[in-house]
Amino acid sequence: MLIALFNMAFASGIAPASGLDVASGSASQLPPGPDRFSIIAVEYTSYQWHLKNWKDKKIVCTIYSEHNQTPLPGEVYRDCGEKIYNTWMTQPTCNLNDVKNCKGYYALLIDTQKKEKEIGLELPAASAWISLEDCEAVFSTSTNICETKPTLVITGLEPLPNESIIKVEGTYNGESFFCDETDVCKFRIPETDEGGVEVEFWSYSSYGDSSIVYKAQVRVQVVDEGDPDQLYYYVDVLSSQFQGQSATCSEAWGVFPPVRGTPEWLSTPTQSEDLSSDIPYTYLAANLILQGVVDASSCPDGGLAPGNVVNQCGMEEARDAVTEWQNQFDELILTTAKETSVPARLLKNLFARESQFWPGIYHASNDVGLGQLTENGADTTLFWNRSFFNQFCPLVMDSEICGAGYANLDEEQQLQLRQALVGSVNATCEECPLGFDLTQADFSVGVFAHTMIANCQQAGQVVKNYTGASPGDAASYEDLWKFTLVNYNAGGGCLAEAISFATALNSLPLTWDSVSPHLTGVCASAVDYVNDISQ
């Protein structure tokens, strides 16, 4: 079914996948890219307007529009000129009960006609995707593990029903490859250094054009797990076109996670039971006593010291309930982690630090939900996580308004969205048991995962702005996550100031140890915050 053609010497380590024929040849120069426009005829109604003087009712110009409303300013400028436009825009409002004293012009609709016009329509373009074959994506390590030399698969996709992909081409580490008369190209890839190798790939269509040129960074590391007869290949792919498991934010940062997997606090276990914890959270215990979930009446002062702080006896009475409560979200956290690739243990540690899993409003402040979202935090989410914005915005306002993007909305619309997002994570419910709607708390887990993705995007941009290097060149994967937590907790301003000082005193790479001493003043609390979550 597949015919792979390579002009790469096998000394480079690239080999066709099993069963594929090898032929000589070379990939062509860079492809032309998409070129898909269709001319279609559409019917419309043309409206003819006369712009007249109020003074003498004489026609000053004729305006044509495609709507039955008063001509728009741009239409007046186009058809009547700048002088008339300026008068039209500055003339006082006319009192229709006293039109003889009106100044300027008025518009009168005089005719409508059905017409036809040709418009250019851009058709969906061909694309290409990259994946791995016979490799297992392991959530706990945020990487892909293959028991044999990994097979890289590049697949062309043609969206038009009467067209097809006729060839896949690209370069692997600077060497050209192409697979003719097919939409799939497969080849085995060798071990690389820790920086990986660059892959470029694209597809050609029978339409006569091609996809754009896509890029990927591929790393293959051979690991001996103790069995001399069995080697394992740890494979990571950074690409917008990768159809597989990647460590969260790796692509945005341009950095691979550690070869053998991420540190535990950035991992996702295979079972929710592995997220289980039994930490004696005092704030959670106090709330469970206050809400009557725990009966601490046998304790001094009902288990609570002044200020509703749980005492030792109250903590002992609440211990089992505290353990049960803090683990009730584990399955949902795991599911969300697998869907978004945000590490499950990071999410659970975040909720523990922010709210101790009590999903209400903290001390009547503006911090809401399991992860204590604020309006500023919502602004970060909606601005930096475009895919989440595209999903959330139509739930609040008209999809046509949302199409402009968050940054292009007016202040009132942005405020409406921010307030709606904060409200979506607020599980407070006066009529509900315990004063919470726990289904709303469940929904909020996904929101906080997407909020974390937005913060990793912003943190990466801050690093790039203040170092002049890509985030992956400036810092390690783990340290970039710590910078993300600073961004989430203290804001981009605190992160920017600390990185600015650190880069002035030290050369790259940035590390948490070199940046954290510069989190001072109102930013200083972020140090303990990051250390708590990352331990």
C-alpha positions in Angstrom: 0.0 0.0 0.0 2.8 2.4 0.8 5.9 3.2 -1.2 8.6 5.2 0.6 11.4 6.9 -1.4 14.4 8.2 0.4 17.6 9.8 -0.9 18.9 9.8 2.7 22.0 7.6 3.1 21.3 4.8 5.5 24.5 5.9 7.3 22.3 8.7 8.7 20.4 6.1 10.6 17.0 6.6 8.8 15.5 3.4 7.5 12.1 2.7 5.8 9.6 0.9 8.0 9.3 -2.8 7.5 7.7 -3.9 4.2 8.3 -0.6 2.4 10.1 -0.4 -0.9 13.1 1.9 -1.2 13.9 3.8 -4.3 16.3 6.5 -5.3 15.2 10.1 -5.8 15.1 13.3 -3.9 12.5 15.6 -2.5 11.7 18.7 -4.6 12.3 22.2 -3.3 9.9 23.8 -0.8 6.3 23.4 -2.0 4.1 26.2 -3.3 1.7 26.0 -0.4 -2.1 26.2 -0.5 -3.6 28.0 -3.5 -7.4 27.4 -3.2 -9.8 30.1 -4.3 -13.2 29.5 -5.9 -15.3 32.1 -7.6 -19.0 31.8 -6.8 -22.0 33.8 -7.8 -24.3 35.1 -5.0 -27.5 37.0 -5.1 -28.0 40.1 -3.1 -30.3 43.1 -2.8 -28.9 46.5 -3.8 -30.3 49.6 -2.0 -30.1 53.0 -3.7 -30.2 56.0 -1.5 -30.2 59.8 -2.2 -28.5 62.1 0.2 -30.4 65.4 0.2 -30.1 68.8 1.7 -32.6 69.6 4.5 -32.5 73.2 3.3 -33.6 72.8 -0.4 -34.2 69.0 -0.7 -31.7 68.9 -3.5 -29.8 65.6 -4.2 -26.1 66.0 -3.2 -25.0 62.4 -4.0 -26.2 58.8 -4.5 -25.2 56.0 -2.2 -25.5 52.2 -2.8 -25.5 49.7 0.0 -26.4 46.0 0.6 -28.6 46.7 3.7 -31.8 48.6 4.3 -30.5 50.6 7.2 -29.3 54.2 7.1 -26.1 54.4 5.1 -23.0 53.7 7.2 -20.3 56.4 7.6 -17.9 54.5 5.3 -20.5 54.3 2.6 -21.1 58.0 2.8 -17.4 58.7 2.5 -17.0 56.3 -0.4 -19.9 57.6 -2.5 -20.1 61.3 -1.5 -16.6 62.4 -0.7 -14.8 63.8 2.3 -16.5 67.2 2.5 -20.0 65.8 2.6 -18.9 63.0 5.0 -17.5 65.5 7.4 -20.8 67.4 7.5 -22.8 64.2 7.8 -20.7 63.1 10.8 -20.9 66.4 12.6 -24.4 67.7 11.8 -26.8 68.1 14.8 -29.7 65.7 15.3 -32.7 66.8 13.4 -36.0 67.5 15.2 -38.5 65.9 12.8 -41.3 68.1 14.2 -39.4 71.1 12.9 -37.6 69.9 9.8 -37.4 73.4 8.1 -34.7 74.3 10.7 -32.7 71.1 10.3 -29.2 71.5 9.1 -27.1 69.1 6.9 -28.4 66.1 5.0 -30.8 63.3 5.2 -30.9 59.9 3.4 -33.8 58.7 1.4 -34.2 55.2 0.1 -35.4 55.4 -3.5 -34.9 52.0 -5.1 -34.1 48.3 -4.5 -32.9 45.7 -7.0 -32.0 42.1 -7.0 -28.5 41.6 -8.3 -25.8 39.0 -8.6 -22.1 39.3 -7.9 -19.0 37.1 -7.9 -17.0 36.6 -4.7 -13.8 34.7 -4.0 -14.1 31.8 -1.6 -11.1 30.3 0.1 -11.3 26.5 0.2 -9.9 24.4 3.0 -6.3 23.4 2.3 -4.5 20.1 2.5 -2.6 19.4 5.7 -0.1 16.9 7.1 0.2 15.2 10.5 2.9 13.4 12.4 2.5 10.5 14.7 4.3 7.4 16.1 3.6 3.8 15.4 3.7 0.9 17.9 4.7 3.2 20.8 2.8 3.6 24.1 2.1 7.1 25.4 2.8 6.9 29.2 1.0 9.6 31.1 3.2 9.2 34.2 6.3 10.2 32.3 4.7 12.6 29.7 6.5 10.8 26.9 6.2 7.9 24.5 8.0 4.6 25.0 8.7 2.2 22.2 10.1 -1.4 22.7 11.6 -1.3 19.2 13.2 1.4 17.1 10.4 3.9 16.7 8.5 4.5 13.5 7.7 8.0 12.5 4.5 8.4 10.5 3.6 11.4 8.4 0.1 11.4 7.0 -1.3 13.9 4.4 -5.0 14.9 4.7 -7.1 16.2 1.8 -10.4 17.9 2.9 -11.9 18.3 -0.6 -14.1 15.3 -1.5 -12.9 14.9 -5.1 -9.2 15.4 -4.5 -6.5 13.3 -2.9 -3.0 13.4 -1.5 -0.5 12.3 -4.1 2.8 12.7 -2.3 4.3 13.4 1.1 7.7 15.1 1.4 10.0 16.6 3.9 13.4 16.7 5.5 14.7 14.8 8.6 17.7 16.5 10.2 18.4 18.3 6.9 18.1 15.2 4.7 15.3 15.0 2.2 12.7 12.2 1.9 9.5 11.7 -0.1 6.9 9.1 -0.5 5.3 9.1 -3.9 1.7 8.1 -4.9 0.6 7.8 -1.3 -0.8 9.8 1.6 1.3 8.1 4.3 5.0 8.1 4.7 6.7 5.9 7.4 10.3 5.4 8.4 12.2 4.3 11.5 14.3 6.9 13.3 17.5 6.5 15.2 18.6 7.8 18.5 19.3 11.5 18.7 21.0 13.8 21.2 19.0 15.4 24.0 18.1 18.4 21.8 16.5 16.2 19.1 16.4 16.8 15.4 14.3 19.0 13.2 11.7 17.6 10.9 9.9 19.5 8.1 7.1 17.9 6.3 4.3 18.7 3.9 1.8 17.0 1.5 0.9 17.5 -2.2 -2.6 17.4 -3.5 -4.2 16.4 -6.8 -5.7 19.8 -6.6 -2.4 21.1 -7.8 -1.1 22.7 -4.6 0.3 21.6 -1.3 -0.1 22.1 2.4 2.0 24.6 4.2 5.4 23.4 5.5 5.0 22.1 9.1 7.9 21.6 11.6 8.6 19.2 14.4 11.4 18.6 16.8 11.9 14.8 17.5 14.0 13.3 20.2 14.8 9.6 20.6 16.7 8.4 23.6 17.7 4.7 24.2 17.3 3.6 27.8 18.4 0.4 29.4 15.9 -0.4 32.1 18.1 -3.2 33.6 17.4 -5.9 31.0 20.3 -6.3 28.6 18.1 -8.0 26.1 15.5 -5.2 26.0 16.1 -1.6 25.2 13.5 1.0 25.4 13.2 4.1 23.2 11.9 7.2 24.8 10.4 9.4 22.1 9.2 13.0 22.3 7.7 15.0 19.5 7.1 18.8 19.6 4.8 19.9 16.9 1.4 21.5 16.4 0.6 18.5 14.1 1.6 15.7 16.5 -1.2 13.2 17.0 0.0 11.8 20.2 0.9 12.5 23.8 3.2 15.4 24.5 4.2 17.0 27.8 2.0 20.1 28.4 3.5 23.4 27.2 6.5 21.7 25.7 5.6 22.9 22.2 4.9 26.4 23.4 8.2 26.5 25.2 10.3 24.6 22.7 11.7 22.3 25.3 11.6 18.6 25.9 10.8 17.1 29.3 13.5 15.1 31.2 14.4 12.0 29.3 13.1 9.4 31.8 10.1 11.4 32.5 9.1 14.4 34.6 9.6 14.8 38.3 6.7 13.4 40.4 5.0 16.7 40.9 4.7 17.1 37.2 3.5 13.6 36.5 0.1 11.9 35.9 -0.4 8.4 37.3 -2.4 5.7 35.5 -4.9 5.3 38.3 -6.7 7.8 40.4 -5.9 5.8 43.5 -2.3 6.9 43.1 -3.4 10.5 43.7 -4.8 9.7 47.1 -3.6 11.7 50.0 -4.3 11.9 53.8 -3.0 15.3 54.7 -4.6 16.9 57.8 -5.8 20.1 56.3 -6.9 22.5 59.1 -8.9 24.9 56.9 -10.8 22.0 55.4 -11.4 20.4 58.8 -12.8 23.7 60.2 -15.3 24.0 57.3 -16.4 20.5 57.6 -17.1 21.1 61.3 -18.9 24.4 60.6 -21.1 22.8 58.0 -22.0 19.9 60.2 -20.3 17.2 58.2 -18.2 16.4 61.3 -19.7 16.3 64.8 -17.0 17.7 67.1 -19.4 18.5 69.9 -17.4 16.3 72.3 -14.4 18.6 71.8 -13.6 21.8 73.7 -15.4 24.7 72.1 -17.0 22.2 69.6 -13.6 21.6 68.0 -13.0 25.2 67.0 -10.8 27.8 68.6 -11.6 31.5 68.3 -11.7 32.6 64.7 -13.1 29.2 63.6 -9.6 27.7 63.7 -9.8 23.9 64.3 -8.2 22.7 67.5 -6.4 19.4 68.0 -9.4 17.5 69.2 -11.5 18.9 66.2 -8.8 17.8 63.8 -8.8 14.3 65.2 -12.6 14.1 64.9 -12.5 15.4 61.3 -9.5 13.3 60.1 -11.5 10.6 58.3 -13.8 13.2 56.7 -10.9 15.4 55.7 -9.2 12.4 54.0 -12.4 11.4 52.1 -13.1 15.0 51.0 -9.7 15.8 49.6 -9.7 12.6 47.5 -13.2 13.0 46.0 -12.0 14.9 43.0 -9.1 12.5 42.1 -10.9 10.7 39.3 -11.9 13.9 37.7 -8.5 15.4 38.1 -7.0 12.4 36.4 -9.5 12.5 33.5 -8.8 16.2 33.0 -5.1 15.7 33.1 -5.3 13.1 30.3 -7.6 15.3 28.2 -5.5 18.5 28.6 -2.0 17.0 29.4 -1.8 19.3 32.4 -0.1 17.1 35.1 -2.6 15.5 37.5 -0.3 15.9 40.5 0.3 19.6 39.7 -3.5 20.2 39.6 -4.1 18.4 42.9 -1.2 20.2 44.6 -2.5 23.5 43.3 -6.0 22.8 44.7 -4.5 21.8 48.0 -2.4 25.0 48.3 -5.2 27.3 47.1 -8.3 26.1 48.8 -7.6 22.8 50.6 -10.3 21.5 48.3 -13.0 23.7 49.7 -14.5 25.1 46.5 -16.1 28.3 47.7 -15.1 32.0 48.1 -12.1 32.4 50.3 -12.8 34.7 53.3 -15.3 36.7 51.2 -12.5 37.9 48.9 -12.5 37.7 45.2 -10.6 34.4 45.0 -13.1 31.7 43.9 -13.2 27.9 43.6 -10.8 25.0 44.0 -8.0 27.0 42.4 -9.1 30.4 43.7 -9.6 32.2 40.4 -9.8 36.0 40.3 -10.9 38.3 37.6 -7.2 39.0 36.8 -6.7 35.3 36.5 -9.7 35.0 34.2 -8.3 37.7 32.0 -5.0 35.7 31.6 -7.0 32.6 30.7 -9.2 34.3 28.1 -6.3 36.2 26.5 -3.6 33.6 26.5 -5.6 30.4 25.9 -7.3 31.1 22.5 -8.7 27.6 22.1 -10.4 27.8 25.5 -11.7 31.3 24.7 -13.2 29.9 21.5 -15.1 27.3 23.5 -16.1 29.4 26.4 -17.1 32.7 24.8 -20.1 31.4 22.8 -21.6 30.1 26.0 -21.8 33.7 27.2 -22.3 35.9 24.1 -23.1 35.7 20.4 -20.5 33.6 18.5 -20.1 36.4 15.9 -18.9 38.7 18.6 -16.6 36.0 19.9 -15.0 35.7 16.5 -13.1 38.9 17.0 -11.0 37.4 19.7 -10.8 38.4 23.4 -8.3 41.2 22.8 -10.5 42.9 20.2 -13.7 43.0 22.4 -14.6 46.2 24.2 -14.0 46.6 27.9 -17.6 45.9 28.8 -17.6 42.6 26.8 -14.3 41.6 28.3 -15.6 42.3 31.8 -18.7 40.2 31.1 -16.6 37.3 30.1 -14.2 37.5 33.0 -17.1 37.6 35.5 -18.8 34.7 33.7 -15.6 32.6 33.9 -15.1 33.4 37.6 -18.7 32.6 38.2 -18.3 29.2 36.4 -15.8 28.0 39.1 -17.9 29.3 42.0 -19.7 26.3 43.5 -21.4 28.3 46.2 -25.1 27.4 46.4 -27.3 28.5 49.3 -30.0 25.9 48.6 -27.5 23.0 48.1 -26.3 20.6 50.9 -23.2 22.1 52.6 -23.8 25.3 50.6 -22.1 23.9 47.5 -23.1 22.6 44.1 -20.4 19.9 43.7 -21.2 19.4 40.0 -20.1 23.0 39.5 -16.9 22.2 41.4 -16.4 19.3 39.1 -16.7 21.5 36.1 -14.2 23.9 37.5 -11.4 21.3 37.4 -11.2 21.6 33.6 -11.4 25.4 33.8 -8.3 25.5 36.1 -6.4 23.1 33.8 -7.0 25.5 30.9 -6.1 28.4 33.1 -2.8 26.7 33.8 -2.1 26.3 30.1 -2.8 30.0 29.6 -0.3 30.8 32.4 2.4 28.6 30.8 1.9 30.5 27.6 2.3 33.9 29.3 5.2 32.8 31.4 7.0 31.6 28.2 6.5 34.9 26.6 7.8 36.8 29.6 11.0 34.6 29.5 11.4 35.3 25.8 10.8 39.1 26.3 13.4 39.4 29.0 16.1 37.0 27.8 15.8 37.3 24.0 15.9 33.5 23.8 13.2 30.9 23.3 11.9 29.6 26.7 13.4 26.2 26.0 16.8 27.7 25.5 16.5 29.9 28.5 15.4 27.4 31.1 14.6 23.8 31.8 11.2 22.2 31.5 10.8 22.0 35.3 11.9 25.5 36.0 9.6 26.9 33.3 6.7 25.2 35.2 7.9 26.9 38.4 7.9 30.2 36.6 4.3 29.4 35.4 3.2 29.0 39.0 4.7 32.4 39.8 2.7 33.8 37.0 -0.5 32.1 38.2 0.0 33.2 41.9 1.7 36.6 41.7 1.2 37.7 38.1 3.3 38.3 35.1 4.7 41.6 36.5 6.3 39.8 39.5 7.7 37.1 37.1 9.1 39.8 34.7 10.8 41.8 37.4 12.5 38.7 38.9 13.7 37.4 35.5 14.9 40.9 34.6 17.1 41.0 37.8 18.2 37.4 37.3 19.4 37.9 33.7 21.2 41.1 34.7 23.3 39.2 37.2 23.6 35.7 35.7 24.0 34.2 32.2 21.5 31.7 30.9 20.1 29.3 31.6 17.7 30.7 34.1 17.0 28.5 37.1 14.5 28.6 40.0 17.4 29.2 42.3 18.6 32.2 40.3 15.2 33.7 39.9 13.4 33.1 43.2 15.7 35.5 45.3 14.4 38.4 43.2 10.8 37.7 44.1 10.6 40.4 46.8 8.0 42.7 48.4 4.5 41.8 47.4 5.9 39.1 45.1 7.8 37.3 47.9 4.9 34.9 48.9 5.2 33.3 45.5 8.5 31.6 46.6 6.8 29.5 49.3 3.8 29.0 47.0 6.0 27.4 44.3 8.0 25.4 46.7 4.9 23.9 48.4 3.4 22.8 45.1 6.6 21.5 43.6 7.5 19.3 46.6 
